[in-house]
Amino acid sequence: MGRPGIRELIGRAMIEKEFLSELIQNPDSVLAGFDLDAEERSALMQAVARTGNGSAAERAREFQSILMKRWAT
């Protein structure tokens, strides 16, 4: 079985607070564990960058909002 992809990453980011926090703080290391194409990786890195410099909770909420707008079906 291969590494998890974008759907698994988004699912975890929406329900696992620790995972989301780690993703916001260390996106390169977290994303390395997922099978993402260049466009997905770029979009996620841009989303992290757009979360600003607020508290960890504020950044997490903003990141989740960005994910929902981009990948909600």
N, C-alpha and C positions, 0 to 999 in steps of 0.2 A: 504494500500500500504506500502511496506517495505522501508527500507532505500535504497538510490541509491547505485549502485555497481561500479565496476572498470571502466566500459565504461563511466559512467557519470563523474567520477572523472577525467579521462584522458581528456574527452571533455572540461570540465571546465578549467583544467590546461592549455589547449592549447589556449583558447580564452579569459579567464578572468584574467587580470593582477593582480588584487587584490587578487583573490583566489590563484593564483600561488604563489604570494609573501607570503601569510599566510601559505600555505602548506610548503614552504621551511623553513620558520622561526619557525613554530609550528606544525610539522607533526603529533605528537601524538593527539593533539586536533582536527585537521582537519580530520584525518583518522577515528577518533571515530564516525564521522557522516556518515560513509559509511559502507555498508555491504561487507566486504572483507574477503576472506579466509586467512589463515595463510601465504600461499605462496605469495599471492598478497601483503599483508601488509609488509612482509619481503622484497620483491623486491622493493617496494616503499621506505621503510626506507633506504635500501642500496643505492637507486638512490639519495636520499637526501644527504646521507653521502658522496657520490662521487662528489657532486657539488663543493666541496672545500671551500675555504675561500675568494673567490673573492667578487666583488660587488654583490648587490642583483640582478642586471640585468644579470650579468655573470652567477650567480648561476641558475637563472631562465632559461636562454637559455640552459645551460648544462642539467638541469633537463628535459626540453622538448625534447632535443636530445636523452636522455636516454630512455624516454617514447616511442618515435617514434621507436627507434631501437628494443625495447623489445615487444611492443604491436601493431606495425603497421601491417595491414593486406592487 
